Amino acid sequence: MKNLARDARMALCVEDGMRYVSLEGTAELVADREDQERDVNEHIGPRYIGQRLGERRWEVIKRSDRIGIRMRISKVHARGV
């Protein structure tokens, strides 16, 4: 987190064999627990694991020492998708 706080540039790559998506952009660190809870309960949970499981997942997350990262994407590279 210290590096992202100093220099917010970041990249993320997800690959599957010969296919990949690579994202470039800047990071916004989210330390506010209410913002994190809203993101998990309203955006991440329902989309990937369902509303009920998302809320239960938040119960686990809120007890941990985490900082969220929001990525503002400026470039996308993809192959085979």
PyMOL Python script that loads the backbone (N, CA, C, O; Angstrom):
from pymol import cmd

cmd.read_pdbstr("""\
ATOM      1  N   MET A   1       0.804  -1.191   0.000  1.00  0.00           N
ATOM      2  CA  MET A   1       0.000   0.000   0.000  1.00  0.00           C
ATOM      3  C   MET A   1       0.850   1.261   0.000  1.00  0.00           C
ATOM      4  O   MET A   1       0.445   2.286  -0.548  1.00  0.00           O
ATOM      5  N   LYS A   2       2.016   1.190   0.607  1.00  0.00           N
ATOM      6  CA  LYS A   2       2.885   2.368   0.631  1.00  0.00           C
ATOM      7  C   LYS A   2       3.260   2.783  -0.781  1.00  0.00           C
ATOM      8  O   LYS A   2       3.295   3.973  -1.093  1.00  0.00           O
ATOM      9  N   ASN A   3       3.540   1.805  -1.639  1.00  0.00           N
ATOM     10  CA  ASN A   3       3.922   2.133  -3.008  1.00  0.00           C
ATOM     11  C   ASN A   3       2.774   2.791  -3.765  1.00  0.00           C
ATOM     12  O   ASN A   3       2.993   3.765  -4.484  1.00  0.00           O
ATOM     13  N   LEU A   4       1.552   2.276  -3.616  1.00  0.00           N
ATOM     14  CA  LEU A   4       0.406   2.879  -4.295  1.00  0.00           C
ATOM     15  C   LEU A   4       0.073   4.253  -3.730  1.00  0.00           C
ATOM     16  O   LEU A   4      -0.391   5.122  -4.468  1.00  0.00           O
ATOM     17  N   ALA A   5       0.297   4.463  -2.458  1.00  0.00           N
ATOM     18  CA  ALA A   5       0.067   5.785  -1.872  1.00  0.00           C
ATOM     19  C   ALA A   5       1.064   6.797  -2.435  1.00  0.00           C
ATOM     20  O   ALA A   5       0.729   7.967  -2.625  1.00  0.00           O
ATOM     21  N   ARG A   6       2.279   6.345  -2.698  1.00  0.00           N
ATOM     22  CA  ARG A   6       3.323   7.216  -3.237  1.00  0.00           C
ATOM     23  C   ARG A   6       3.140   7.434  -4.739  1.00  0.00           C
ATOM     24  O   ARG A   6       3.286   8.556  -5.226  1.00  0.00           O
ATOM     25  N   ASP A   7       2.822   6.367  -5.473  1.00  0.00           N
ATOM     26  CA  ASP A   7       2.682   6.415  -6.932  1.00  0.00           C
ATOM     27  C   ASP A   7       1.477   5.559  -7.299  1.00  0.00           C
ATOM     28  O   ASP A   7       1.549   4.331  -7.236  1.00  0.00           O
ATOM     29  N   ALA A   8       0.382   6.185  -7.679  1.00  0.00           N
ATOM     30  CA  ALA A   8      -0.893   5.490  -7.858  1.00  0.00           C
ATOM     31  C   ALA A   8      -1.003   4.696  -9.158  1.00  0.00           C
ATOM     32  O   ALA A   8      -2.033   4.064  -9.393  1.00  0.00           O
ATOM     33  N   ARG A   9       0.010   4.706  -9.999  1.00  0.00           N
ATOM     34  CA  ARG A   9      -0.072   3.931 -11.240  1.00  0.00           C
ATOM     35  C   ARG A   9      -0.097   2.436 -10.928  1.00  0.00           C
ATOM     36  O   ARG A   9       0.621   1.957 -10.050  1.00  0.00           O
ATOM     37  N   MET A  10      -0.953   1.701 -11.679  1.00  0.00           N
ATOM     38  CA  MET A  10      -1.012   0.262 -11.447  1.00  0.00           C
ATOM     39  C   MET A  10      -1.425  -0.462 -12.719  1.00  0.00           C
ATOM     40  O   MET A  10      -1.954   0.144 -13.652  1.00  0.00           O
ATOM     41  N   ALA A  11      -1.178  -1.757 -12.742  1.00  0.00           N
ATOM     42  CA  ALA A  11      -1.585  -2.616 -13.847  1.00  0.00           C
ATOM     43  C   ALA A  11      -2.122  -3.915 -13.263  1.00  0.00           C
ATOM     44  O   ALA A  11      -1.728  -4.338 -12.177  1.00  0.00           O
ATOM     45  N   LEU A  12      -3.024  -4.532 -14.002  1.00  0.00           N
ATOM     46  CA  LEU A  12      -3.625  -5.790 -13.584  1.00  0.00           C
ATOM     47  C   LEU A  12      -3.763  -6.665 -14.819  1.00  0.00           C
ATOM     48  O   LEU A  12      -4.238  -6.204 -15.857  1.00  0.00           O
ATOM     49  N   CYS A  13      -3.355  -7.919 -14.716  1.00  0.00           N
ATOM     50  CA  CYS A  13      -3.458  -8.841 -15.840  1.00  0.00           C
ATOM     51  C   CYS A  13      -4.154 -10.110 -15.370  1.00  0.00           C
ATOM     52  O   CYS A  13      -3.805 -10.676 -14.334  1.00  0.00           O
ATOM     53  N   VAL A  14      -5.143 -10.551 -16.144  1.00  0.00           N
ATOM     54  CA  VAL A  14      -5.831 -11.815 -15.887  1.00  0.00           C
ATOM     55  C   VAL A  14      -5.652 -12.663 -17.131  1.00  0.00           C
ATOM     56  O   VAL A  14      -6.009 -12.250 -18.235  1.00  0.00           O
ATOM     57  N   GLU A  15      -5.091 -13.860 -16.944  1.00  0.00           N
ATOM     58  CA  GLU A  15      -4.836 -14.716 -18.099  1.00  0.00           C
ATOM     59  C   GLU A  15      -5.494 -16.068 -17.938  1.00  0.00           C
ATOM     60  O   GLU A  15      -5.750 -16.536 -16.828  1.00  0.00           O
ATOM     61  N   ASP A  16      -5.759 -16.681 -19.077  1.00  0.00           N
ATOM     62  CA  ASP A  16      -6.321 -18.029 -19.127  1.00  0.00           C
ATOM     63  C   ASP A  16      -5.719 -18.698 -20.353  1.00  0.00           C
ATOM     64  O   ASP A  16      -6.244 -18.584 -21.461  1.00  0.00           O
ATOM     65  N   GLY A  17      -4.620 -19.392 -20.141  1.00  0.00           N
ATOM     66  CA  GLY A  17      -3.934 -20.004 -21.273  1.00  0.00           C
ATOM     67  C   GLY A  17      -3.376 -18.937 -22.192  1.00  0.00           C
ATOM     68  O   GLY A  17      -2.553 -18.121 -21.776  1.00  0.00           O
ATOM     69  N   MET A  18      -3.819 -18.940 -23.437  1.00  0.00           N
ATOM     70  CA  MET A  18      -3.340 -17.965 -24.422  1.00  0.00           C
ATOM     71  C   MET A  18      -4.214 -16.708 -24.466  1.00  0.00           C
ATOM     72  O   MET A  18      -3.927 -15.789 -25.232  1.00  0.00           O
ATOM     73  N   ARG A  19      -5.256 -16.657 -23.671  1.00  0.00           N
ATOM     74  CA  ARG A  19      -6.128 -15.477 -23.627  1.00  0.00           C
ATOM     75  C   ARG A  19      -5.769 -14.631 -22.415  1.00  0.00           C
ATOM     76  O   ARG A  19      -5.388 -15.151 -21.367  1.00  0.00           O
ATOM     77  N   TYR A  20      -5.896 -13.318 -22.577  1.00  0.00           N
ATOM     78  CA  TYR A  20      -5.630 -12.445 -21.430  1.00  0.00           C
ATOM     79  C   TYR A  20      -6.317 -11.099 -21.598  1.00  0.00           C
ATOM     80  O   TYR A  20      -6.676 -10.693 -22.704  1.00  0.00           O
ATOM     81  N   VAL A  21      -6.488 -10.426 -20.480  1.00  0.00           N
ATOM     82  CA  VAL A  21      -6.915  -9.026 -20.445  1.00  0.00           C
ATOM     83  C   VAL A  21      -5.959  -8.317 -19.504  1.00  0.00           C
ATOM     84  O   VAL A  21      -5.722  -8.775 -18.387  1.00  0.00           O
ATOM     85  N   SER A  22      -5.416  -7.206 -19.955  1.00  0.00           N
ATOM     86  CA  SER A  22      -4.484  -6.417 -19.158  1.00  0.00           C
ATOM     87  C   SER A  22      -5.050  -5.008 -19.024  1.00  0.00           C
ATOM     88  O   SER A  22      -5.435  -4.387 -20.014  1.00  0.00           O
ATOM     89  N   LEU A  23      -5.097  -4.514 -17.796  1.00  0.00           N
ATOM     90  CA  LEU A  23      -5.632  -3.184 -17.519  1.00  0.00           C
ATOM     91  C   LEU A  23      -4.535  -2.299 -16.957  1.00  0.00           C
ATOM     92  O   LEU A  23      -3.728  -2.749 -16.144  1.00  0.00           O
ATOM     93  N   GLU A  24      -4.499  -1.045 -17.383  1.00  0.00           N
ATOM     94  CA  GLU A  24      -3.584  -0.054 -16.825  1.00  0.00           C
ATOM     95  C   GLU A  24      -4.415   1.109 -16.313  1.00  0.00           C
ATOM     96  O   GLU A  24      -5.452   1.441 -16.888  1.00  0.00           O
ATOM     97  N   GLY A  25      -3.961   1.725 -15.235  1.00  0.00           N
ATOM     98  CA  GLY A  25      -4.696   2.854 -14.694  1.00  0.00           C
ATOM     99  C   GLY A  25      -4.086   3.363 -13.408  1.00  0.00           C
ATOM    100  O   GLY A  25      -2.902   3.162 -13.135  1.00  0.00           O
ATOM    101  N   THR A  26      -4.919   4.027 -12.623  1.00  0.00           N
ATOM    102  CA  THR A  26      -4.459   4.572 -11.348  1.00  0.00           C
ATOM    103  C   THR A  26      -5.307   4.006 -10.214  1.00  0.00           C
ATOM    104  O   THR A  26      -6.482   3.681 -10.389  1.00  0.00           O
ATOM    105  N   ALA A  27      -4.683   3.899  -9.056  1.00  0.00           N
ATOM    106  CA  ALA A  27      -5.337   3.321  -7.884  1.00  0.00           C
ATOM    107  C   ALA A  27      -5.852   4.410  -6.962  1.00  0.00           C
ATOM    108  O   ALA A  27      -5.233   5.460  -6.794  1.00  0.00           O
ATOM    109  N   GLU A  28      -6.999   4.131  -6.371  1.00  0.00           N
ATOM    110  CA  GLU A  28      -7.534   4.959  -5.289  1.00  0.00           C
ATOM    111  C   GLU A  28      -7.656   4.034  -4.082  1.00  0.00           C
ATOM    112  O   GLU A  28      -8.408   3.061  -4.122  1.00  0.00           O
ATOM    113  N   LEU A  29      -6.933   4.325  -3.026  1.00  0.00           N
ATOM    114  CA  LEU A  29      -6.991   3.508  -1.817  1.00  0.00           C
ATOM    115  C   LEU A  29      -8.242   3.864  -1.024  1.00  0.00           C
ATOM    116  O   LEU A  29      -8.543   5.042  -0.831  1.00  0.00           O
ATOM    117  N   VAL A  30      -8.969   2.852  -0.566  1.00  0.00           N
ATOM    118  CA  VAL A  30     -10.223   3.053   0.158  1.00  0.00           C
ATOM    119  C   VAL A  30     -10.074   2.472   1.557  1.00  0.00           C
ATOM    120  O   VAL A  30     -10.186   1.261   1.748  1.00  0.00           O
ATOM    121  N   ALA A  31      -9.823   3.333   2.528  1.00  0.00           N
ATOM    122  CA  ALA A  31      -9.675   2.892   3.912  1.00  0.00           C
ATOM    123  C   ALA A  31     -10.990   3.005   4.682  1.00  0.00           C
ATOM    124  O   ALA A  31     -11.144   2.384   5.734  1.00  0.00           O
ATOM    125  N   ASP A  32     -11.935   3.788   4.171  1.00  0.00           N
ATOM    126  CA  ASP A  32     -13.217   4.005   4.838  1.00  0.00           C
ATOM    127  C   ASP A  32     -14.034   2.715   4.827  1.00  0.00           C
ATOM    128  O   ASP A  32     -14.394   2.220   3.759  1.00  0.00           O
ATOM    129  N   ARG A  33     -14.326   2.172   6.001  1.00  0.00           N
ATOM    130  CA  ARG A  33     -15.035   0.894   6.103  1.00  0.00           C
ATOM    131  C   ARG A  33     -16.456   0.982   5.543  1.00  0.00           C
ATOM    132  O   ARG A  33     -16.950  -0.003   4.995  1.00  0.00           O
ATOM    133  N   GLU A  34     -17.120   2.121   5.664  1.00  0.00           N
ATOM    134  CA  GLU A  34     -18.470   2.250   5.118  1.00  0.00           C
ATOM    135  C   GLU A  34     -18.448   2.182   3.601  1.00  0.00           C
ATOM    136  O   GLU A  34     -19.320   1.555   3.000  1.00  0.00           O
ATOM    137  N   ASP A  35     -17.460   2.820   2.970  1.00  0.00           N
ATOM    138  CA  ASP A  35     -17.315   2.728   1.516  1.00  0.00           C
ATOM    139  C   ASP A  35     -17.039   1.294   1.094  1.00  0.00           C
ATOM    140  O   ASP A  35     -17.605   0.814   0.112  1.00  0.00           O
ATOM    141  N   GLN A  36     -16.173   0.608   1.832  1.00  0.00           N
ATOM    142  CA  GLN A  36     -15.861  -0.784   1.504  1.00  0.00           C
ATOM    143  C   GLN A  36     -17.099  -1.663   1.643  1.00  0.00           C
ATOM    144  O   GLN A  36     -17.357  -2.517   0.794  1.00  0.00           O
ATOM    145  N   GLU A  37     -17.857  -1.455   2.707  1.00  0.00           N
ATOM    146  CA  GLU A  37     -19.068  -2.261   2.916  1.00  0.00           C
ATOM    147  C   GLU A  37     -20.064  -2.038   1.788  1.00  0.00           C
ATOM    148  O   GLU A  37     -20.659  -2.991   1.286  1.00  0.00           O
ATOM    149  N   ARG A  38     -20.247  -0.785   1.388  1.00  0.00           N
ATOM    150  CA  ARG A  38     -21.164  -0.477   0.293  1.00  0.00           C
ATOM    151  C   ARG A  38     -20.702  -1.151  -0.995  1.00  0.00           C
ATOM    152  O   ARG A  38     -21.515  -1.733  -1.713  1.00  0.00           O
ATOM    153  N   ASP A  39     -19.400  -1.080  -1.296  1.00  0.00           N
ATOM    154  CA  ASP A  39     -18.884  -1.720  -2.508  1.00  0.00           C
ATOM    155  C   ASP A  39     -19.129  -3.226  -2.493  1.00  0.00           C
ATOM    156  O   ASP A  39     -19.570  -3.794  -3.492  1.00  0.00           O
ATOM    157  N   VAL A  40     -18.843  -3.873  -1.361  1.00  0.00           N
ATOM    158  CA  VAL A  40     -19.036  -5.327  -1.265  1.00  0.00           C
ATOM    159  C   VAL A  40     -20.515  -5.680  -1.363  1.00  0.00           C
ATOM    160  O   VAL A  40     -20.886  -6.568  -2.131  1.00  0.00           O
ATOM    161  N   ASN A  41     -21.361  -5.002  -0.601  1.00  0.00           N
ATOM    162  CA  ASN A  41     -22.783  -5.356  -0.542  1.00  0.00           C
ATOM    163  C   ASN A  41     -23.566  -4.961  -1.785  1.00  0.00           C
ATOM    164  O   ASN A  41     -24.512  -5.655  -2.156  1.00  0.00           O
ATOM    165  N   GLU A  42     -23.195  -3.853  -2.442  1.00  0.00           N
ATOM    166  CA  GLU A  42     -23.980  -3.373  -3.573  1.00  0.00           C
ATOM    167  C   GLU A  42     -23.405  -3.765  -4.926  1.00  0.00           C
ATOM    168  O   GLU A  42     -24.158  -3.923  -5.888  1.00  0.00           O
ATOM    169  N   HIS A  43     -22.093  -3.924  -5.024  1.00  0.00           N
ATOM    170  CA  HIS A  43     -21.488  -4.144  -6.335  1.00  0.00           C
ATOM    171  C   HIS A  43     -20.841  -5.519  -6.481  1.00  0.00           C
ATOM    172  O   HIS A  43     -21.161  -6.259  -7.411  1.00  0.00           O
ATOM    173  N   ILE A  44     -19.954  -5.858  -5.588  1.00  0.00           N
ATOM    174  CA  ILE A  44     -19.165  -7.080  -5.737  1.00  0.00           C
ATOM    175  C   ILE A  44     -19.977  -8.317  -5.368  1.00  0.00           C
ATOM    176  O   ILE A  44     -20.064  -9.261  -6.154  1.00  0.00           O
ATOM    177  N   GLY A  45     -20.568  -8.317  -4.180  1.00  0.00           N
ATOM    178  CA  GLY A  45     -21.314  -9.481  -3.713  1.00  0.00           C
ATOM    179  C   GLY A  45     -22.427  -9.924  -4.650  1.00  0.00           C
ATOM    180  O   GLY A  45     -22.426 -11.075  -5.088  1.00  0.00           O
ATOM    181  N   PRO A  46     -23.379  -9.047  -4.975  1.00  0.00           N
ATOM    182  CA  PRO A  46     -24.486  -9.472  -5.830  1.00  0.00           C
ATOM    183  C   PRO A  46     -24.028  -9.985  -7.198  1.00  0.00           C
ATOM    184  O   PRO A  46     -24.618 -10.919  -7.742  1.00  0.00           O
ATOM    185  N   ARG A  47     -22.997  -9.386  -7.740  1.00  0.00           N
ATOM    186  CA  ARG A  47     -22.559  -9.779  -9.078  1.00  0.00           C
ATOM    187  C   ARG A  47     -21.873 -11.138  -9.091  1.00  0.00           C
ATOM    188  O   ARG A  47     -22.101 -11.940  -9.997  1.00  0.00           O
ATOM    189  N   TYR A  48     -21.045 -11.398  -8.104  1.00  0.00           N
ATOM    190  CA  TYR A  48     -20.215 -12.601  -8.149  1.00  0.00           C
ATOM    191  C   TYR A  48     -20.679 -13.730  -7.247  1.00  0.00           C
ATOM    192  O   TYR A  48     -20.465 -14.895  -7.584  1.00  0.00           O
ATOM    193  N   ILE A  49     -21.306 -13.435  -6.111  1.00  0.00           N
ATOM    194  CA  ILE A  49     -21.691 -14.522  -5.206  1.00  0.00           C
ATOM    195  C   ILE A  49     -23.124 -14.394  -4.699  1.00  0.00           C
ATOM    196  O   ILE A  49     -23.540 -15.193  -3.860  1.00  0.00           O
ATOM    197  N   GLY A  50     -23.880 -13.431  -5.171  1.00  0.00           N
ATOM    198  CA  GLY A  50     -25.261 -13.263  -4.727  1.00  0.00           C
ATOM    199  C   GLY A  50     -25.357 -12.330  -3.529  1.00  0.00           C
ATOM    200  O   GLY A  50     -24.414 -12.200  -2.748  1.00  0.00           O
ATOM    201  N   GLN A  51     -26.502 -11.687  -3.396  1.00  0.00           N
ATOM    202  CA  GLN A  51     -26.693 -10.675  -2.354  1.00  0.00           C
ATOM    203  C   GLN A  51     -26.500 -11.252  -0.953  1.00  0.00           C
ATOM    204  O   GLN A  51     -25.777 -10.674  -0.141  1.00  0.00           O
ATOM    205  N   ARG A  52     -27.135 -12.379  -0.665  1.00  0.00           N
ATOM    206  CA  ARG A  52     -27.068 -12.953   0.684  1.00  0.00           C
ATOM    207  C   ARG A  52     -25.648 -13.366   1.039  1.00  0.00           C
ATOM    208  O   ARG A  52     -25.178 -13.077   2.140  1.00  0.00           O
ATOM    209  N   LEU A  53     -24.953 -14.041   0.117  1.00  0.00           N
ATOM    210  CA  LEU A  53     -23.577 -14.449   0.389  1.00  0.00           C
ATOM    211  C   LEU A  53     -22.646 -13.246   0.451  1.00  0.00           C
ATOM    212  O   LEU A  53     -21.672 -13.259   1.204  1.00  0.00           O
ATOM    213  N   GLY A  54     -22.934 -12.199  -0.334  1.00  0.00           N
ATOM    214  CA  GLY A  54     -22.129 -10.982  -0.282  1.00  0.00           C
ATOM    215  C   GLY A  54     -22.187 -10.329   1.090  1.00  0.00           C
ATOM    216  O   GLY A  54     -21.173  -9.866   1.614  1.00  0.00           O
ATOM    217  N   GLU A  55     -23.377 -10.295   1.663  1.00  0.00           N
ATOM    218  CA  GLU A  55     -23.523  -9.719   3.002  1.00  0.00           C
ATOM    219  C   GLU A  55     -22.797 -10.563   4.041  1.00  0.00           C
ATOM    220  O   GLU A  55     -22.191 -10.019   4.964  1.00  0.00           O
ATOM    221  N   ARG A  56     -22.851 -11.886   3.903  1.00  0.00           N
ATOM    222  CA  ARG A  56     -22.117 -12.752   4.840  1.00  0.00           C
ATOM    223  C   ARG A  56     -20.616 -12.593   4.655  1.00  0.00           C
ATOM    224  O   ARG A  56     -19.860 -12.624   5.626  1.00  0.00           O
ATOM    225  N   ARG A  57     -20.185 -12.422   3.414  1.00  0.00           N
ATOM    226  CA  ARG A  57     -18.754 -12.223   3.153  1.00  0.00           C
ATOM    227  C   ARG A  57     -18.279 -10.941   3.823  1.00  0.00           C
ATOM    228  O   ARG A  57     -17.165 -10.891   4.343  1.00  0.00           O
ATOM    229  N   TRP A  58     -19.118  -9.899   3.816  1.00  0.00           N
ATOM    230  CA  TRP A  58     -18.727  -8.643   4.461  1.00  0.00           C
ATOM    231  C   TRP A  58     -18.482  -8.860   5.947  1.00  0.00           C
ATOM    232  O   TRP A  58     -17.589  -8.232   6.516  1.00  0.00           O
ATOM    233  N   GLU A  59     -19.250  -9.729   6.586  1.00  0.00           N
ATOM    234  CA  GLU A  59     -19.053 -10.007   8.011  1.00  0.00           C
ATOM    235  C   GLU A  59     -17.642 -10.531   8.272  1.00  0.00           C
ATOM    236  O   GLU A  59     -17.064 -10.235   9.317  1.00  0.00           O
ATOM    237  N   VAL A  60     -17.085 -11.296   7.353  1.00  0.00           N
ATOM    238  CA  VAL A  60     -15.708 -11.796   7.472  1.00  0.00           C
ATOM    239  C   VAL A  60     -14.713 -10.676   7.175  1.00  0.00           C
ATOM    240  O   VAL A  60     -13.738 -10.495   7.903  1.00  0.00           O
ATOM    241  N   ILE A  61     -14.965  -9.930   6.105  1.00  0.00           N
ATOM    242  CA  ILE A  61     -14.039  -8.878   5.669  1.00  0.00           C
ATOM    243  C   ILE A  61     -13.902  -7.781   6.723  1.00  0.00           C
ATOM    244  O   ILE A  61     -12.794  -7.311   6.980  1.00  0.00           O
ATOM    245  N   LYS A  62     -15.008  -7.368   7.335  1.00  0.00           N
ATOM    246  CA  LYS A  62     -14.950  -6.214   8.240  1.00  0.00           C
ATOM    247  C   LYS A  62     -14.127  -6.479   9.495  1.00  0.00           C
ATOM    248  O   LYS A  62     -13.700  -5.537  10.162  1.00  0.00           O
ATOM    249  N   ARG A  63     -13.901  -7.745   9.823  1.00  0.00           N
ATOM    250  CA  ARG A  63     -13.078  -8.064  10.989  1.00  0.00           C
ATOM    251  C   ARG A  63     -11.589  -8.106  10.651  1.00  0.00           C
ATOM    252  O   ARG A  63     -10.758  -8.277  11.543  1.00  0.00           O
ATOM    253  N   SER A  64     -11.249  -7.952   9.386  1.00  0.00           N
ATOM    254  CA  SER A  64      -9.845  -8.021   8.980  1.00  0.00           C
ATOM    255  C   SER A  64      -9.273  -6.618   8.788  1.00  0.00           C
ATOM    256  O   SER A  64     -10.011  -5.635   8.719  1.00  0.00           O
ATOM    257  N   ASP A  65      -7.980  -6.546   8.706  1.00  0.00           N
ATOM    258  CA  ASP A  65      -7.277  -5.277   8.510  1.00  0.00           C
ATOM    259  C   ASP A  65      -6.987  -5.124   7.019  1.00  0.00           C
ATOM    260  O   ASP A  65      -5.920  -5.518   6.548  1.00  0.00           O
ATOM    261  N   ARG A  66      -7.929  -4.555   6.282  1.00  0.00           N
ATOM    262  CA  ARG A  66      -7.800  -4.447   4.828  1.00  0.00           C
ATOM    263  C   ARG A  66      -7.997  -3.009   4.375  1.00  0.00           C
ATOM    264  O   ARG A  66      -8.652  -2.200   5.032  1.00  0.00           O
ATOM    265  N   ILE A  67      -7.406  -2.730   3.230  1.00  0.00           N
ATOM    266  CA  ILE A  67      -7.640  -1.469   2.535  1.00  0.00           C
ATOM    267  C   ILE A  67      -8.091  -1.840   1.136  1.00  0.00           C
ATOM    268  O   ILE A  67      -7.446  -2.645   0.464  1.00  0.00           O
ATOM    269  N   GLY A  68      -9.193  -1.258   0.694  1.00  0.00           N
ATOM    270  CA  GLY A  68      -9.686  -1.532  -0.650  1.00  0.00           C
ATOM    271  C   GLY A  68      -8.924  -0.717  -1.684  1.00  0.00           C
ATOM    272  O   GLY A  68      -8.342   0.322  -1.374  1.00  0.00           O
ATOM    273  N   ILE A  69      -8.941  -1.208  -2.916  1.00  0.00           N
ATOM    274  CA  ILE A  69      -8.315  -0.497  -4.031  1.00  0.00           C
ATOM    275  C   ILE A  69      -9.346  -0.387  -5.145  1.00  0.00           C
ATOM    276  O   ILE A  69      -9.869  -1.397  -5.616  1.00  0.00           O
ATOM    277  N   ARG A  70      -9.635   0.838  -5.564  1.00  0.00           N
ATOM    278  CA  ARG A  70     -10.460   1.080  -6.748  1.00  0.00           C
ATOM    279  C   ARG A  70      -9.516   1.460  -7.872  1.00  0.00           C
ATOM    280  O   ARG A  70      -8.622   2.287  -7.692  1.00  0.00           O
ATOM    281  N   MET A  71      -9.714   0.862  -9.018  1.00  0.00           N
ATOM    282  CA  MET A  71      -8.834   1.147 -10.155  1.00  0.00           C
ATOM    283  C   MET A  71      -9.586   1.977 -11.188  1.00  0.00           C
ATOM    284  O   MET A  71     -10.663   1.592 -11.643  1.00  0.00           O
ATOM    285  N   ARG A  72      -9.017   3.103 -11.549  1.00  0.00           N
ATOM    286  CA  ARG A  72      -9.540   3.934 -12.636  1.00  0.00           C
ATOM    287  C   ARG A  72      -8.775   3.522 -13.894  1.00  0.00           C
ATOM    288  O   ARG A  72      -7.590   3.824 -14.035  1.00  0.00           O
ATOM    289  N   ILE A  73      -9.452   2.841 -14.792  1.00  0.00           N
ATOM    290  CA  ILE A  73      -8.805   2.228 -15.951  1.00  0.00           C
ATOM    291  C   ILE A  73      -8.592   3.261 -17.050  1.00  0.00           C
ATOM    292  O   ILE A  73      -9.507   4.002 -17.410  1.00  0.00           O
ATOM    293  N   SER A  74      -7.360   3.298 -17.582  1.00  0.00           N
ATOM    294  CA  SER A  74      -7.045   4.204 -18.684  1.00  0.00           C
ATOM    295  C   SER A  74      -6.727   3.452 -19.976  1.00  0.00           C
ATOM    296  O   SER A  74      -6.907   4.002 -21.062  1.00  0.00           O
ATOM    297  N   LYS A  75      -6.257   2.209 -19.880  1.00  0.00           N
ATOM    298  CA  LYS A  75      -5.940   1.407 -21.069  1.00  0.00           C
ATOM    299  C   LYS A  75      -6.349  -0.038 -20.838  1.00  0.00           C
ATOM    300  O   LYS A  75      -6.231  -0.570 -19.734  1.00  0.00           O
ATOM    301  N   VAL A  76      -6.837  -0.666 -21.914  1.00  0.00           N
ATOM    302  CA  VAL A  76      -7.187  -2.085 -21.878  1.00  0.00           C
ATOM    303  C   VAL A  76      -6.506  -2.761 -23.056  1.00  0.00           C
ATOM    304  O   VAL A  76      -6.591  -2.291 -24.190  1.00  0.00           O
ATOM    305  N   HIS A  77      -5.831  -3.866 -22.777  1.00  0.00           N
ATOM    306  CA  HIS A  77      -5.220  -4.695 -23.815  1.00  0.00           C
ATOM    307  C   HIS A  77      -5.811  -6.090 -23.654  1.00  0.00           C
ATOM    308  O   HIS A  77      -5.940  -6.591 -22.537  1.00  0.00           O
ATOM    309  N   ALA A  78      -6.170  -6.713 -24.774  1.00  0.00           N
ATOM    310  CA  ALA A  78      -6.745  -8.054 -24.683  1.00  0.00           C
ATOM    311  C   ALA A  78      -6.295  -8.892 -25.867  1.00  0.00           C
ATOM    312  O   ALA A  78      -5.974  -8.379 -26.939  1.00  0.00           O
ATOM    313  N   ARG A  79      -6.285 -10.199 -25.635  1.00  0.00           N
ATOM    314  CA  ARG A  79      -5.948 -11.132 -26.705  1.00  0.00           C
ATOM    315  C   ARG A  79      -6.794 -12.386 -26.524  1.00  0.00           C
ATOM    316  O   ARG A  79      -6.820 -12.983 -25.448  1.00  0.00           O
ATOM    317  N   GLY A  80      -7.472 -12.771 -27.574  1.00  0.00           N
ATOM    318  CA  GLY A  80      -8.223 -14.011 -27.564  1.00  0.00           C
ATOM    319  C   GLY A  80      -9.531 -13.987 -26.806  1.00  0.00           C
ATOM    320  O   GLY A  80     -10.110 -15.041 -26.539  1.00  0.00           O
ATOM    321  N   VAL A  81     -10.007 -12.812 -26.455  1.00  0.00           N
ATOM    322  CA  VAL A  81     -11.286 -12.739 -25.737  1.00  0.00           C
ATOM    323  C   VAL A  81     -12.320 -12.001 -26.558  1.00  0.00           C
ATOM    324  O   VAL A  81     -13.458 -11.841 -26.118  1.00  0.00           O
TER     325      VAL A  81
END
""", "prot")
cmd.dss("prot")
cmd.show_as("cartoon", "prot")
cmd.util.cbc("prot")
cmd.orient("prot")
